[in-house]
């Protein structure tokens, strides 16, 4: 009992002694662990937890829960369900709102002179009409039509581009129903009132290439190709590969050294040639050979000037010219007479000539189409045709799940732009390091490089 009283320290002497106790350091260090590890420390912690629980009950429930009556702790569940929130009214889609008329103001009512205006001031707007859900646009009221005058035919309302009640039509078709009201009117009036479309100049309508944006591959490259079409595609791929191989062999054949390199003795003899006594003998022989060639060379014959022709010589030359002309005319007449019997052969030759001209014309047209569809030289590089995307006979999948895609869709679209002369052919930029990489070995224990 004395030990307990000394531990609880209810007397003032014990409290004063506890307050004068020396602090032994912080509790978050290892030295302070032994101080709070005994039974006294556990008892102190239990007392602290009890006091903390009592304080929490007083704050939350206004006192201890064991002292509260049952009416404050429990309630009777009558089974009432909470009211559900009403769903907001469904709003129309944005696409439907866009197709509605832009203006919500009804059109003004036109009254003729002498006709009394409608009494609408005292009538509330929309009286007798069912109320619409919020968010639904209100339809514009239909304008009242003026009474028809006697003897005047009724004019049909004009339905132009701004008519929201028009029906659907093909915007890419040849016949545009929106252009029907503009037919037969003055072009200058249509241009000034901005009802006529602006005509683009021909240079803006020209396409860079007549090729389609997306080219469909043949039947040989499909998932389940026919046998003959697949063999044709394989043959084309084989021709491309053989052509590439022939070009490589041609380059290797031109760069190949056919003759053996000269020996050192031959190189030395070629370098010493003409530096010994043979050089003097060669000079003497060259002088003697030059003199002999000068003596043996024939001298040019001097042409004698002809004398004046006599009258007899001129007369004979004239007679010979007349006889030659007569023979040529007779030969031409005989050829013309014989041409009458060669009409069939002439007709055959003309038909053959026409066929040749037509064949040349077709060749020129084909070459012109090839030049139009061929990619142009837009940059320093030429366009190269990509490899054919083909699978061998043993690579064709048995089912669609085992299908392996060929090629790259993004690369195919990029090459299509180059083929249609929209982008110039280009190569991927190569990374070139500007400075040399330096490797540093750090001595720190946190980062060690091998």
C-alpha positions as CSV (number, residue, x, y, z in Angstrom):
1,X,0.0,0.0,0.0
2,X,2.8,2.3,0.8
3,X,4.4,1.5,-2.5
4,X,1.2,2.2,-4.4
5,X,0.7,5.5,-2.6
6,X,4.3,6.5,-3.5
7,X,3.6,5.5,-7.2
8,X,0.3,7.4,-7.5
9,X,1.8,10.4,-5.6
10,X,-1.5,11.7,-4.2
11,X,0.2,13.6,-1.4
12,X,1.8,17.0,-2.2
13,X,5.2,15.8,-1.1
14,X,5.2,13.1,-3.7
15,X,4.0,15.4,-6.4
16,X,6.8,17.9,-5.6
17,X,9.4,15.1,-5.8
18,X,8.0,14.0,-9.2
19,X,8.2,17.5,-10.5
20,X,11.8,17.8,-9.4
21,X,12.8,14.6,-11.1
22,X,15.6,15.1,-13.6
23,X,14.8,14.6,-17.4
24,X,16.8,11.8,-18.9
25,X,16.7,12.9,-22.5
26,X,14.2,12.5,-25.4
27,X,12.0,9.5,-25.8
28,X,12.5,9.0,-29.5
29,X,16.1,7.8,-29.0
30,X,17.3,4.4,-28.1
31,X,18.5,5.6,-24.7
32,X,14.9,6.6,-23.6
33,X,13.4,3.1,-24.6
34,X,14.4,1.4,-21.4
35,X,12.7,4.1,-19.3
36,X,9.2,3.3,-20.8
37,X,9.5,-0.5,-21.2
38,X,8.6,-1.7,-17.7
39,X,5.2,-2.4,-16.1
40,X,5.0,1.1,-14.8
41,X,5.1,2.4,-18.4
42,X,2.4,0.0,-19.5
43,X,0.1,1.1,-16.6
44,X,0.7,4.7,-17.5
45,X,-0.2,4.1,-21.1
46,X,-3.5,2.3,-20.1
47,X,-4.4,5.3,-17.9
48,X,-3.8,7.7,-20.8
49,X,-5.9,5.6,-23.2
50,X,-8.8,5.5,-20.7
51,X,-8.7,9.3,-20.1
52,X,-8.6,9.9,-23.9
53,X,-11.6,7.6,-24.4
54,X,-13.6,9.4,-21.7
55,X,-12.8,12.7,-23.3
56,X,-13.9,11.5,-26.8
57,X,-17.3,10.2,-25.4
58,X,-17.9,13.6,-23.7
59,X,-17.2,15.5,-26.9
60,X,-19.2,13.2,-29.2
61,X,-22.2,12.2,-27.0
62,X,-22.2,14.8,-24.3
63,X,-21.2,12.3,-21.5
64,X,-20.4,8.7,-21.0
65,X,-22.3,6.3,-23.3
66,X,-23.1,3.9,-20.4
67,X,-25.0,6.7,-18.7
68,X,-27.1,7.7,-21.7
69,X,-30.7,6.5,-22.0
70,X,-31.8,4.0,-24.7
71,X,-34.0,6.7,-26.5
72,X,-30.9,8.7,-27.3
73,X,-28.9,5.7,-28.5
74,X,-31.5,3.9,-30.6
75,X,-34.3,4.8,-33.0
76,X,-37.2,2.9,-34.5
77,X,-36.9,2.1,-38.2
78,X,-40.4,2.6,-39.8
79,X,-39.3,1.4,-43.2
80,X,-39.8,4.7,-45.2
81,X,-37.7,4.9,-48.3
82,X,-36.2,8.2,-49.3
83,X,-37.7,10.1,-52.2
84,X,-36.0,9.6,-55.5
85,X,-34.8,12.7,-57.4
86,X,-36.6,13.4,-60.5
87,X,-34.6,13.0,-63.7
88,X,-34.0,16.2,-65.6
89,X,-35.9,16.5,-68.8
90,X,-34.0,15.1,-71.8
91,X,-32.5,17.8,-73.9
92,X,-32.5,17.6,-77.7
93,X,-29.2,16.7,-79.4
94,X,-26.9,19.4,-80.6
95,X,-27.2,18.2,-84.2
96,X,-30.9,18.7,-84.1
97,X,-30.5,22.2,-82.6
98,X,-28.1,23.1,-85.4
99,X,-30.6,22.1,-88.1
100,X,-33.3,24.3,-86.6
101,X,-33.7,27.9,-87.9
102,X,-31.2,30.3,-86.5
103,X,-33.7,33.0,-85.6
104,X,-36.3,32.4,-82.9
105,X,-38.1,35.6,-83.8
106,X,-41.2,35.1,-85.9
107,X,-41.3,36.9,-89.2
108,X,-43.1,40.3,-89.3
109,X,-46.7,40.4,-90.5
110,X,-47.2,42.4,-93.6
111,X,-50.5,44.3,-93.9
112,X,-51.8,46.0,-97.0
113,X,-52.9,49.6,-97.0
114,X,-56.5,49.9,-95.9
115,X,-56.5,46.5,-94.2
116,X,-57.0,46.6,-90.4
117,X,-54.2,45.1,-88.3
118,X,-54.8,42.0,-86.2
119,X,-55.7,42.6,-82.6
120,X,-53.0,40.7,-80.8
121,X,-52.1,43.0,-78.0
122,X,-54.6,41.6,-75.5
123,X,-54.0,38.0,-76.3
124,X,-51.2,36.3,-74.4
125,X,-48.6,34.6,-76.6
126,X,-49.0,30.8,-76.9
127,X,-52.5,30.7,-75.3
128,X,-54.1,27.3,-75.7
129,X,-50.9,25.6,-76.9
130,X,-49.4,22.7,-74.8
131,X,-46.3,23.7,-72.9
132,X,-43.2,22.1,-74.2
133,X,-40.3,20.6,-72.2
134,X,-37.5,23.0,-71.3
135,X,-34.6,23.0,-73.7
136,X,-36.8,22.2,-76.8
137,X,-36.7,25.1,-79.3
138,X,-40.1,26.6,-80.0
139,X,-41.2,26.5,-83.6
140,X,-41.8,29.7,-85.3
141,X,-45.5,30.5,-86.0
142,X,-46.5,30.3,-89.6
143,X,-47.1,33.7,-91.2
144,X,-50.6,34.5,-92.2
145,X,-51.2,34.7,-95.9
146,X,-52.8,37.7,-97.4
147,X,-56.1,37.2,-99.2
148,X,-55.8,36.6,-102.9
149,X,-56.9,39.3,-105.2
150,X,-59.4,38.4,-107.8
151,X,-57.9,37.5,-111.2
152,X,-54.3,37.3,-109.9
153,X,-52.7,33.8,-110.0
154,X,-51.2,32.5,-106.7
155,X,-47.4,32.5,-106.7
156,X,-45.6,29.5,-105.3
157,X,-43.2,30.3,-102.4
158,X,-39.6,30.4,-103.5
159,X,-37.4,27.8,-101.8
160,X,-33.8,28.7,-102.0
161,X,-30.6,27.9,-100.1
162,X,-32.0,29.4,-96.8
163,X,-35.1,27.2,-96.7
164,X,-34.8,24.9,-93.7
165,X,-37.7,22.8,-94.8
166,X,-36.1,21.5,-98.0
167,X,-35.6,17.8,-98.4
168,X,-32.4,15.7,-98.6
169,X,-30.3,15.6,-101.8
170,X,-26.9,14.4,-102.9
171,X,-24.4,17.2,-102.6
172,X,-22.0,15.4,-104.9
173,X,-24.6,14.8,-107.6
174,X,-24.7,16.4,-111.0
175,X,-28.1,18.2,-110.4
176,X,-28.2,20.5,-107.4
177,X,-31.9,21.5,-106.5
178,X,-30.7,24.7,-104.8
179,X,-29.6,26.1,-108.2
180,X,-33.1,25.7,-109.7
181,X,-34.4,29.1,-108.4
182,X,-31.3,30.8,-109.9
183,X,-31.7,29.4,-113.4
184,X,-32.5,32.0,-116.1
185,X,-31.6,35.1,-114.0
186,X,-29.1,37.7,-114.9
187,X,-25.5,36.7,-114.0
188,X,-24.6,40.2,-113.0
189,X,-27.5,40.4,-110.6
190,X,-26.6,37.0,-109.1
191,X,-23.0,38.1,-108.7
192,X,-23.9,41.4,-107.0
193,X,-26.4,39.8,-104.7
194,X,-23.9,37.0,-103.8
195,X,-26.2,34.2,-104.9
196,X,-23.8,32.9,-107.5
197,X,-20.9,30.8,-106.5
198,X,-17.5,32.1,-107.1
199,X,-15.8,30.3,-110.0
200,X,-12.3,29.1,-109.1
201,X,-9.6,29.7,-111.6
202,X,-8.3,26.6,-113.5
203,X,-4.9,26.7,-111.9
204,X,-6.6,26.1,-108.5
205,X,-8.7,23.2,-109.8
206,X,-5.7,21.3,-111.3
207,X,-4.7,18.3,-109.2
208,X,-1.0,17.5,-108.7
209,X,-1.6,13.9,-109.8
210,X,-4.6,12.0,-111.3
211,X,-3.8,9.0,-109.0
212,X,-6.4,8.1,-106.4
213,X,-5.6,8.9,-102.7
214,X,-6.1,5.3,-101.7
215,X,-5.1,2.5,-104.1
216,X,-6.7,-0.8,-103.6
217,X,-4.4,-3.8,-103.8
218,X,-5.1,-6.6,-106.3
219,X,-6.8,-9.8,-105.5
220,X,-3.5,-11.6,-105.1
221,X,-2.7,-9.6,-101.9
222,X,-6.1,-10.3,-100.2
223,X,-6.7,-12.6,-97.1
224,X,-7.9,-15.6,-99.2
225,X,-6.5,-14.9,-102.7
226,X,-7.3,-16.9,-105.8
227,X,-4.5,-19.2,-106.9
228,X,-3.9,-17.5,-110.3
229,X,-3.9,-14.0,-108.9
230,X,-1.5,-14.9,-106.1
231,X,0.9,-16.5,-108.7
232,X,0.8,-13.4,-110.8
233,X,1.7,-11.3,-107.7
234,X,4.6,-13.7,-106.9
235,X,5.8,-13.4,-110.5
236,X,5.9,-9.6,-110.2
237,X,7.8,-9.7,-107.0
238,X,10.3,-12.2,-108.6
239,X,10.8,-9.8,-111.5
240,X,11.6,-7.0,-109.2
241,X,14.1,-9.1,-107.2
242,X,15.8,-10.4,-110.4
243,X,16.1,-6.8,-111.8
244,X,17.7,-5.7,-108.5
245,X,20.1,-8.6,-108.6
246,X,21.1,-7.9,-112.2
247,X,21.9,-4.3,-111.4
248,X,24.1,-5.4,-108.4
249,X,26.0,-8.0,-110.7
250,X,26.5,-5.3,-113.3
251,X,28.1,-2.9,-110.8
252,X,30.3,-5.7,-109.4
253,X,31.3,-6.8,-113.0
254,X,32.4,-3.2,-113.9
255,X,34.4,-2.8,-110.7
256,X,36.1,-6.2,-111.0
257,X,39.8,-6.1,-111.9
258,X,40.4,-8.5,-114.9
259,X,44.2,-8.1,-115.5
260,X,46.8,-9.1,-113.0
261,X,48.9,-6.3,-111.4
262,X,52.3,-5.6,-113.0
263,X,55.4,-7.0,-111.4
264,X,58.1,-4.9,-109.8
265,X,60.6,-5.6,-112.7
266,X,58.1,-4.4,-115.3
267,X,57.4,-1.2,-113.3
268,X,61.2,-0.5,-113.0
269,X,61.8,-1.1,-116.7
270,X,59.0,1.3,-117.6
271,X,60.4,3.9,-115.3
272,X,64.0,3.6,-116.8
273,X,62.8,3.6,-120.4
274,X,64.4,6.4,-122.4
275,X,67.0,7.3,-119.8
276,X,70.0,5.3,-121.2
277,X,71.9,5.4,-124.5
278,X,68.9,4.2,-126.4
279,X,67.6,7.8,-126.2
280,X,70.5,9.1,-128.5
281,X,70.0,6.3,-131.1
282,X,66.3,7.0,-131.2
283,X,66.9,10.6,-132.0
284,X,69.2,9.9,-135.0
285,X,66.8,7.3,-136.3
286,X,63.9,9.8,-136.1
287,X,65.8,12.4,-138.2
288,X,66.6,9.9,-140.9
289,X,63.1,8.6,-141.0
290,X,61.7,12.1,-141.4
291,X,63.9,12.8,-144.4
292,X,62.9,9.6,-146.2
293,X,59.2,10.3,-145.6
294,X,59.7,13.8,-147.1
295,X,61.3,12.4,-150.2
296,X,58.7,9.6,-150.7
297,X,55.7,11.9,-150.2
298,X,54.1,12.7,-153.6
299,X,54.0,16.3,-154.6
300,X,50.5,17.9,-155.2
301,X,49.4,17.9,-158.9
302,X,48.7,21.4,-160.2
303,X,45.3,21.5,-161.9
304,X,45.4,23.0,-165.4
305,X,42.9,25.8,-166.1
306,X,40.4,24.7,-168.8
307,X,40.2,26.8,-171.9
308,X,37.2,28.4,-173.6
309,X,34.5,26.0,-174.9
310,X,33.8,25.9,-178.6
311,X,30.4,26.2,-180.1
312,X,30.3,22.5,-180.9
313,X,30.9,21.5,-177.3
314,X,28.1,23.8,-176.0
315,X,25.7,22.5,-178.6
316,X,26.4,18.8,-177.6
317,X,26.0,19.6,-173.9
318,X,22.6,21.3,-174.7
319,X,21.5,18.3,-176.7
320,X,22.4,15.9,-173.9
321,X,20.5,18.0,-171.3
322,X,17.4,18.0,-173.6
323,X,17.6,14.2,-174.1
324,X,18.0,13.6,-170.3
325,X,14.9,15.8,-169.6
326,X,12.9,13.9,-172.3
327,X,13.8,10.6,-170.8
328,X,12.8,11.7,-167.3
329,X,9.4,13.0,-168.5
330,X,8.8,9.7,-170.4
331,X,9.7,7.7,-167.4
332,X,7.3,9.8,-165.2
333,X,4.4,9.3,-167.7
334,X,5.0,5.6,-167.8
335,X,4.9,5.5,-164.0
336,X,1.7,7.4,-163.9
337,X,0.0,5.1,-166.4
338,X,1.2,2.1,-164.4
339,X,-0.1,3.6,-161.2
340,X,-3.7,3.0,-162.4
341,X,-3.1,-0.7,-162.1
342,X,-1.7,-0.3,-158.5
343,X,-4.7,1.1,-156.8
344,X,-5.1,-2.0,-154.6
345,X,-1.5,-2.0,-153.5
346,X,-1.7,1.8,-152.9
347,X,-4.9,1.4,-150.8
348,X,-3.2,-1.4,-148.8
349,X,-0.1,0.8,-148.2
350,X,-2.3,3.7,-147.1
351,X,-4.2,1.5,-144.7
352,X,-0.9,0.2,-143.3
353,X,0.3,3.7,-143.0
354,X,-2.8,4.7,-141.1
355,X,-2.4,1.8,-138.7
356,X,1.2,2.8,-138.0
357,X,0.1,6.3,-137.3
358,X,-2.7,5.2,-135.0
359,X,-0.3,2.9,-133.2
360,X,2.2,5.7,-132.7
361,X,-0.7,7.9,-131.5
362,X,-1.7,5.4,-128.9
363,X,1.9,5.0,-127.8
364,X,2.2,8.8,-127.4
365,X,-1.0,8.9,-125.3
366,X,0.1,6.0,-123.1
367,X,3.5,7.7,-122.5
368,X,1.7,10.9,-121.7
369,X,-0.5,9.2,-119.2
370,X,2.5,7.5,-117.7
371,X,4.3,10.9,-117.4
372,X,1.2,12.4,-115.7
373,X,0.9,9.5,-113.2
374,X,4.6,9.2,-112.6
375,X,6.1,11.0,-109.6
376,X,7.9,14.2,-110.5
377,X,11.3,15.4,-109.3
378,X,10.5,17.8,-106.5
379,X,13.7,17.6,-104.6
380,X,17.2,16.3,-104.7
381,X,16.0,12.7,-104.3
382,X,14.0,10.5,-106.7
383,X,10.9,8.6,-105.7
384,X,11.6,4.9,-105.3
385,X,8.8,2.4,-105.6
386,X,8.2,0.4,-102.3
387,X,8.6,-3.3,-102.2
388,X,5.6,-5.4,-103.0
389,X,3.7,-6.6,-99.9
390,X,3.3,-10.3,-100.7
391,X,3.2,-13.5,-98.7
392,X,4.5,-16.9,-100.0
393,X,2.2,-19.8,-100.5
394,X,3.2,-21.4,-97.2
395,X,2.7,-18.1,-95.3
396,X,-1.0,-17.7,-96.2
397,X,-2.9,-18.1,-92.9
398,X,-5.5,-20.8,-92.5
399,X,-7.9,-18.5,-90.5
400,X,-8.4,-14.8,-90.0
401,X,-7.1,-14.9,-86.4
402,X,-3.6,-16.1,-87.5
403,X,-3.4,-13.4,-90.2
404,X,-0.1,-11.5,-90.0
405,X,-0.3,-7.9,-91.3
406,X,2.1,-6.8,-94.0
407,X,3.6,-3.3,-94.2
408,X,2.8,-0.2,-92.2
409,X,-0.3,2.0,-92.6
410,X,1.4,5.2,-91.7
411,X,4.3,4.6,-94.0
412,X,1.9,3.7,-96.8
413,X,0.0,7.0,-96.4
414,X,3.3,8.9,-96.4
415,X,4.5,7.3,-99.6
416,X,1.1,8.0,-101.2
417,X,1.6,11.7,-100.6
418,X,5.0,11.4,-102.3
419,X,3.6,9.4,-105.2
420,X,0.9,12.1,-105.8
421,X,3.5,14.9,-105.9
422,X,2.2,16.5,-102.7
423,X,5.4,15.9,-100.7
424,X,9.0,15.6,-102.0
425,X,10.8,12.3,-101.4
426,X,13.0,12.6,-98.3
427,X,15.1,10.4,-96.0
428,X,15.2,10.1,-92.3
429,X,17.6,12.5,-90.7
430,X,20.6,10.8,-89.2
431,X,21.6,11.7,-85.7
432,X,25.1,13.2,-85.6
433,X,26.7,13.8,-82.3
434,X,28.4,17.2,-82.1
435,X,30.7,16.5,-79.1
436,X,32.4,13.3,-78.0
437,X,30.8,11.5,-75.1
438,X,32.8,11.6,-72.0
439,X,32.5,8.8,-69.4
440,X,33.1,9.7,-65.8
441,X,33.5,7.2,-63.0
442,X,32.1,8.5,-59.8
443,X,33.6,7.6,-56.5
444,X,30.4,8.0,-54.5
445,X,28.9,4.8,-52.9
446,X,25.4,5.9,-54.2
447,X,26.3,5.7,-57.9
448,X,29.0,3.3,-59.0
449,X,29.6,2.8,-62.8
450,X,31.5,-0.3,-64.0
